[in-house]
Amino acid sequence: MWLSVKEKKTGEMDHGKRRRSEKKMGKGVLSFFNTVTGKVVLLIVILFSVFMIGSMVYEQPLDSDSSLKAVIVDQLGSTFPSEFFIVSATELLEQAGYTVDYYSSDEVTVELYRNLPTQDYRLVILRVHSAAGLLDGKCDLLLFTSEEFSNKKYLYEQLADQIGWAGYYEGGPIYFAIRKEFVKHCMNGRLENAIVIMMGCDGYILPNMAKAFIEREAKFYIGWDGAVTATHTDQTTIQLLKHITEGNQTIKTALTETMKEIGPDPATGAKLRIYPEEE
């Protein structure tokens, strides 16, 4: 389509007017943002954008390796091995989407305990020997390692009563054992809403160890309120894991149902308890 000279000039004039108008608009916008009100509006827009971007990142599903990781610390395996428990627990957890790490008895050292919170576990299963002892005249719980005791290692932790020693029988070998103060002050990282299942004897005879793990930001601590046999703690923990991995119950309900189904240890009367009791 051809345009006359007049039309061309008119078009050029209109175009020039638009450009001048756009320049004025641009100057107007810049002038507005140079005012106090404009700066406030601009700041609100920037903050809102940052918030929305942050929300989108936060709402992304967590990587399965970090969101569903579990660990079985099997220090008890040196004296009461149970392939049935390890296989059953691992299968239950893996079927529920967990990645499961397993540490055999020989691998259970002071350093393993120290670094457990750094691994982003959501479920920490401590199949370990434990014993209630006296510290400054007060009852205290010790969690066994399989690391032979030496008065030349972990000197500061020993002097600070964060680490002690324990043995299976009088006159037998003794091993390093961690105390509640170790959990509170020596562990690296945070447990970040993990569930800690303490399978050994007397895990909840006093709530001190439970409180230490909660201070380390675990969500719940479950333990026995007395001595327990290896067979019974294995059977009960498997049943508890079944309820936990079903995912349609609270942890407290899962524990209540487990105790109804399995009951206290018939040999000792010990029961599983949870801390804190309120969800």
C-alpha positions as CSV (number, residue, x, y, z in Angstrom):
1,M,0.0,0.0,0.0
2,W,1.4,3.4,-1.0
3,L,1.2,6.5,1.1
4,S,1.1,10.0,-0.1
5,V,3.7,12.5,0.9
6,K,1.2,14.2,3.2
7,E,0.3,10.8,4.8
8,K,4.0,10.0,5.2
9,K,4.7,13.3,6.9
10,T,1.6,12.9,9.1
11,G,2.8,9.4,10.0
12,E,6.3,10.7,10.8
13,M,4.8,13.5,12.9
14,D,2.6,11.1,14.8
15,H,5.6,8.8,15.3
16,G,7.7,11.7,16.6
17,K,4.9,12.7,19.0
18,R,4.7,9.1,20.3
19,R,8.5,9.1,20.9
20,R,8.3,12.4,22.7
21,S,5.3,11.2,24.7
22,E,7.2,7.9,25.6
23,K,10.2,10.0,26.7
24,K,7.9,12.1,28.9
25,M,6.4,9.0,30.4
26,G,9.8,7.5,31.1
27,K,10.9,10.7,32.8
28,G,7.6,10.7,34.8
29,V,8.2,7.1,36.0
30,L,11.8,7.9,37.0
31,S,10.6,11.1,38.7
32,F,8.0,9.1,40.6
33,F,10.6,6.5,41.8
34,N,12.8,9.4,42.9
35,T,10.2,10.5,45.4
36,V,9.9,9.1,48.9
37,T,6.6,7.4,48.0
38,G,8.1,6.0,44.9
39,K,11.0,4.5,46.7
40,V,8.7,2.9,49.3
41,V,6.6,1.4,46.5
42,L,9.8,0.1,44.8
43,L,11.0,-1.4,48.0
44,I,7.7,-3.2,48.6
45,V,7.8,-4.6,45.1
46,I,11.4,-5.9,45.5
47,L,10.6,-7.4,48.9
48,F,7.4,-9.1,47.6
49,S,9.4,-10.5,44.6
50,V,12.1,-11.9,47.0
51,F,9.4,-13.4,49.2
52,M,7.6,-15.1,46.2
53,I,10.9,-16.5,44.9
54,G,11.8,-17.8,48.4
55,S,8.4,-19.4,48.8
56,M,8.7,-21.2,45.5
57,V,12.1,-22.5,46.5
58,Y,10.9,-23.5,49.9
59,E,7.9,-25.4,48.5
60,Q,9.9,-27.5,46.2
61,P,9.9,-31.2,47.4
62,L,13.0,-32.1,49.4
63,D,15.4,-34.5,47.9
64,S,14.6,-38.0,49.1
65,D,18.1,-38.6,50.4
66,S,17.7,-35.7,52.8
67,S,14.0,-35.8,53.6
68,L,13.8,-39.6,54.3
69,K,17.0,-40.9,55.8
70,A,17.2,-43.4,58.6
71,V,20.1,-44.9,60.5
72,I,20.5,-48.1,62.5
73,V,23.3,-48.0,65.0
74,D,23.8,-51.7,65.9
75,Q,26.3,-51.7,68.8
76,L,24.2,-54.5,70.4
77,G,25.1,-56.7,67.4
78,S,28.4,-57.8,69.0
79,T,26.7,-59.5,71.9
80,F,23.1,-60.0,70.7
81,P,23.2,-60.1,66.9
82,S,19.9,-60.2,65.0
83,E,19.8,-60.5,61.3
84,F,16.0,-60.7,61.5
85,F,15.8,-57.3,63.1
86,I,18.2,-55.6,60.7
87,V,16.6,-57.1,57.6
88,S,13.0,-56.5,58.8
89,A,13.7,-52.9,59.9
90,T,15.6,-52.1,56.7
91,E,12.9,-53.5,54.4
92,L,10.1,-51.6,56.3
93,L,11.9,-48.3,56.0
94,E,13.0,-48.8,52.4
95,Q,9.4,-49.7,51.4
96,A,8.3,-46.4,53.0
97,G,10.9,-44.5,51.0
98,Y,13.7,-44.2,53.4
99,T,17.4,-44.4,52.6
100,V,18.9,-46.6,55.4
101,D,22.4,-46.4,56.7
102,Y,23.6,-49.3,58.9
103,Y,26.5,-49.2,61.4
104,S,27.7,-52.5,62.7
105,S,29.0,-52.9,66.3
106,D,32.7,-52.4,65.3
107,E,31.8,-49.1,63.8
108,V,30.1,-47.6,66.8
109,T,32.7,-45.2,68.2
110,V,32.6,-41.9,70.0
111,E,33.1,-40.1,66.7
112,L,30.1,-41.9,65.2
113,Y,27.9,-40.5,67.9
114,R,29.5,-37.1,67.6
115,N,28.6,-36.8,63.9
116,L,25.2,-38.5,63.7
117,P,23.3,-35.1,63.6
118,T,25.3,-34.0,60.5
119,Q,23.7,-36.7,58.3
120,D,20.1,-35.3,58.2
121,Y,18.5,-38.4,59.6
122,R,14.8,-38.3,60.2
123,L,14.8,-41.6,62.1
124,V,17.7,-42.6,64.5
125,I,17.5,-46.2,65.8
126,L,20.0,-46.8,68.6
127,R,20.2,-50.6,69.0
128,V,22.9,-50.1,71.7
129,H,23.7,-51.3,75.2
130,S,23.0,-48.7,77.8
131,A,23.3,-48.6,81.6
132,A,22.3,-46.3,84.4
133,G,25.2,-45.3,86.6
134,L,26.0,-42.7,89.3
135,L,27.6,-39.4,88.5
136,D,28.2,-37.1,91.5
137,G,25.7,-39.2,93.4
138,K,23.0,-38.8,90.8
139,C,21.7,-41.4,88.4
140,D,23.0,-40.9,84.8
141,L,22.5,-42.9,81.6
142,L,25.5,-44.1,79.5
143,L,25.2,-45.2,75.9
144,F,27.9,-47.8,75.0
145,T,30.3,-47.6,72.1
146,S,32.5,-50.5,71.0
147,E,35.6,-48.4,71.4
148,E,37.8,-49.7,74.1
149,F,38.4,-47.3,77.0
150,S,41.6,-45.4,77.4
151,N,42.5,-42.7,79.8
152,K,44.7,-41.1,77.1
153,K,41.8,-40.3,74.7
154,Y,39.1,-37.7,74.8
155,L,40.7,-36.2,77.8
156,Y,38.6,-33.0,77.8
157,E,35.4,-34.9,77.4
158,Q,36.3,-37.2,80.3
159,L,37.2,-34.3,82.6
160,A,34.0,-32.6,81.7
161,D,31.9,-35.7,82.4
162,Q,30.7,-35.9,78.9
163,I,32.2,-39.3,78.3
164,G,32.4,-42.2,80.8
165,W,33.2,-45.9,80.6
166,A,31.0,-49.0,80.9
167,G,31.4,-52.8,80.7
168,Y,29.2,-55.8,80.3
169,Y,30.3,-57.6,83.4
170,E,32.7,-57.1,86.3
171,G,36.3,-57.7,85.4
172,G,35.5,-57.7,81.7
173,P,36.7,-55.2,79.0
174,I,35.4,-51.6,79.4
175,Y,34.4,-49.2,76.6
176,F,33.8,-45.6,76.1
177,A,30.2,-44.5,76.8
178,I,28.5,-41.2,76.1
179,R,26.5,-39.2,78.6
180,K,23.8,-36.7,78.2
181,E,26.3,-33.8,78.4
182,F,28.0,-35.3,75.3
183,V,24.7,-35.2,73.4
184,K,24.1,-31.6,74.5
185,H,27.6,-30.2,74.0
186,C,29.8,-32.4,71.8
187,M,27.6,-33.6,69.0
188,N,28.0,-31.7,65.7
189,G,24.9,-30.3,63.9
190,R,21.3,-30.6,64.8
191,L,18.9,-33.6,64.6
192,E,16.2,-31.3,63.1
193,N,12.9,-33.0,64.0
194,A,14.3,-36.5,64.0
195,I,12.7,-39.4,65.9
196,V,15.2,-41.1,68.2
197,I,14.4,-44.7,69.2
198,M,16.6,-45.8,72.0
199,M,16.4,-49.6,72.2
200,G,18.7,-50.3,75.1
201,C,18.0,-50.8,78.8
202,D,16.9,-47.9,81.0
203,G,16.7,-45.5,78.0
204,Y,13.9,-43.7,79.8
205,I,14.5,-44.6,83.4
206,L,15.2,-40.9,83.8
207,P,14.3,-38.3,81.2
208,N,17.7,-36.7,81.3
209,M,19.0,-38.3,78.1
210,A,15.6,-37.7,76.4
211,K,15.8,-34.0,77.2
212,A,19.4,-33.9,75.9
213,F,18.3,-35.2,72.5
214,I,15.4,-32.8,72.4
215,E,17.8,-29.9,73.1
216,R,19.7,-31.2,70.1
217,E,16.4,-30.5,68.2
218,A,15.1,-34.1,67.9
219,K,11.3,-34.1,67.8
220,F,10.7,-37.2,69.9
221,Y,12.8,-39.6,72.0
222,I,11.4,-43.1,72.7
223,G,13.0,-45.4,75.3
224,W,12.4,-48.1,77.8
225,D,11.7,-47.3,81.4
226,G,13.7,-50.3,82.7
227,A,15.8,-53.2,81.7
228,V,14.7,-55.0,78.5
229,T,15.6,-58.2,76.8
230,A,17.1,-58.1,73.3
231,T,14.3,-60.2,71.8
232,H,11.6,-58.0,73.2
233,T,13.1,-54.7,72.2
234,D,13.7,-56.1,68.7
235,Q,10.1,-57.3,68.4
236,T,8.6,-54.1,69.8
237,T,10.7,-51.8,67.6
238,I,9.7,-53.7,64.5
239,Q,6.0,-53.3,65.4
240,L,6.6,-49.6,66.2
241,L,8.3,-49.0,62.8
242,K,5.3,-50.6,61.0
243,H,3.0,-48.1,62.6
244,I,5.4,-45.2,62.0
245,T,5.9,-46.0,58.3
246,E,2.2,-46.4,57.6
247,G,2.2,-42.6,57.9
248,N,-1.5,-42.2,59.0
249,Q,-0.8,-42.0,62.8
250,T,0.8,-39.6,65.2
251,I,4.0,-40.9,66.8
252,K,2.3,-41.0,70.2
253,T,-0.6,-43.1,68.7
254,A,1.8,-45.4,67.0
255,L,3.6,-46.0,70.3
256,T,0.3,-46.6,72.1
257,E,-0.9,-49.1,69.5
258,T,2.4,-50.9,69.6
259,M,2.3,-51.3,73.4
260,K,-1.3,-52.6,73.2
261,E,-0.2,-55.2,70.6
262,I,3.1,-56.3,72.1
263,G,2.9,-55.2,75.8
264,P,5.6,-54.7,78.4
265,D,8.7,-57.0,78.5
266,P,7.4,-60.1,80.2
267,A,10.7,-60.7,81.9
268,T,11.1,-57.2,83.4
269,G,7.8,-55.3,83.0
270,A,9.6,-52.5,81.1
271,K,7.5,-50.3,78.9
272,L,8.3,-47.9,76.0
273,R,7.8,-44.3,76.8
274,I,8.0,-41.1,74.7
275,Y,9.4,-37.7,75.4
276,P,7.9,-35.1,75.1
277,E,4.5,-36.7,75.9
278,E,2.7,-33.8,74.2
279,E,2.7,-33.7,70.4
